[in-house]
Amino acid sequence: MDDAPAIDPRLAAFAQARMGRPIVPADGLLPTLHVGDDDLPWMEAGDGSALQLLHVDLSQGLWISKTRLPPGYRVATHYHTGIVFAVTLEGAWYYLESPDEVSRPGSYLFEPAGSRHTLCTPPDMEGRMVTWFAIYGANINLDAEGQITSVLDARAVLDLYRGYCEALGLDCSKLIVVGG
């Protein structure tokens, strides 16, 4: 005698339809987005530093860029509210707070949320430093007394970059922007 409860035919049909779904979807796929090395302009700060914004995800508070710095450059001391990933492409750099840990081409650096540091390039570096950064959350810049001087997050960086490009008539249409 079978004591199993009867399955509602609607649930049986639903289960059958779910089981028939492919593991890898055949439709609804989104295309990849590609940005070539020269597809986006560099936002020059006028002091030898520059930023090339590549991707902004406003939903996640993520901004991905390449940063270019000359020899002997010192970025304002800052801390991050989220995690940061960095891959050095050219040149060298280190944090004033840990000068023995020098990032060179191929180096990977992970910064936990709350990390506070002062990015520097060696004064005797040949050429320039270029590093790829993926930054979640805000970058809080500090003065010598530890007071906040500026806050940069995904929205602020996007607005600055687009404004810079618009002011100079530069094309930033290849910039990847999602969310928001």
N, C-alpha and C positions, 0 to 999 in steps of 0.2 A: 504494500500500500504506500503510495507516494503522498507525503505530508507537506511537500513544498508548496508555498503559496503561489497562486496564479499571478503571473506578471501581466500588468496592464498592457494591452497590445500597442498602445501609443508609446510606452516606454521601451518596449521591445523594438519597435520601428526606429526610435531615436537611437538606441544602442547599436542597432545594425548600421545605421547611417554613419555614426561616429567611427565604428570599426572599419568602415569602407574608405575613410579619408586617407589620402596619401600622407606618409610621414613628412615628406618634403613637399611644400605647397607648389602646385604647378601654375597658379595664377596669383595676382596681387603682389608680385615681386616689384620692388623699387629699383631703379637703376643706380649704379654707383655714381659718385660724384668725384670728378678729378680736377685737381688744381696743379698745373705745371709750375715749374720753378719761377718762370717769368710772367705768369698769368695775373699776378696781383702786385700792385706797387708797394714799395717800402715807404712807411710813414717816417720821414726824417724829422728828428727833434732839433736839429741845428747845432748840436754839440758833438756830432760824430756818431750818435746812437740812432738806431732805426728799428722799426717793428713792421713785420709783414704779417698781417692778420690773415689766417687761412680758413678758420671755421669757428662759428659761434653757435652754441646750443643754449638758447635762452631758458628752456625748460629745466635744464640741469645746471645752469649757472657755469657753463664750461666755455673757455676760450682757448683756442689753439693758435699759436703764432710762432714765427721765427724772430729772434732778437739778434741784432747785429751791434757789436760794440767795438770801439777802437782800443788800442793798447792804453793801459793806465787809467781806465775808466772805472768809476765807482758809482753804483746805483744807490739810491737812498735806502737806508735801513728800512726793512718792511717785514710784515708777517702775513701769513695766509690763513684765511678762515677755512679753507678746504685743502685737499691734497694737490700736489703738483708733481708732474712727471717731466723730466728733461733729458734730451739726448743732444750731446755736443757734436756739431757737424764740422766746425772749423775753429782753429785757435785754441785758447785756454781761458779758464776762469776758475774762481774759487770764492769761498765766503771768508770775509775778514775774520769771522769767528772760528773758522777751521781752515787756516791757510795751507795745511799740509795735504788736504784733500782737493787736488787740482783736477778739474774736468778737462779732458782733451778729446779730440775727435774719436767717436765711438763710445765715449763714457756715457753711462746712464746714471741719473740721480733721481731719487724719490724723496720728496719733502712731505712729511706728515702735516696734517692740519695743525695750525698753531706754531709752525716753524717760523723763527725770527732770525733774520740774517741780513748781511750787507754784501751784495755781489760785486766782485772786483775782477778786472782783467790785469794780468801782469804788465808792468810798464815796459818790459823788454820783449813783449810778445811780437813776433813778426806777423804782419797782416792783421786780420780782424778776427773777432770771435763771432761765430754764428751758432746759435743753439735753438733747438725746437722745444717749445714748452706747451704742455697741456695743463691748464690751470682751472681748478674748480673753486668756486666761491670768489671772495674778494681779496685783493692785494691791498693791504693797509700800509701806506707810506708814513714814516715817522721822521721827526726832526731830531736834532742832537739831544734834546731833552726828553725824547720819547713821546712827544705830542703828535697827534694825527695831523698830517698835512694834506693828505688826499686819500681817496678810496677809489679803486678801480675794480669793477666787476665786469661780467660779460656784456651787460647793457651799456655801461659807460665806455668800454673799449670799442664796442661796435659803433656807438654814436661818434666817438672821437675819430675813428678810422674813416667812416663814411663822410663825416664833415670835412676832414682833411682832403680826401679824394675829390669831393665835390668842389671845394674851394680852389683846387689846382686843376680841375678838369680831368682828373685821372679816372680810368675805368676800373671799378672794383666789382663788376657784375659777376665775376667768377667766385667771389667770396661765398662760402657755404654758410647759410644761416638757417637754422631750424628752431622750432619751438616758439614759444612766446606769444 
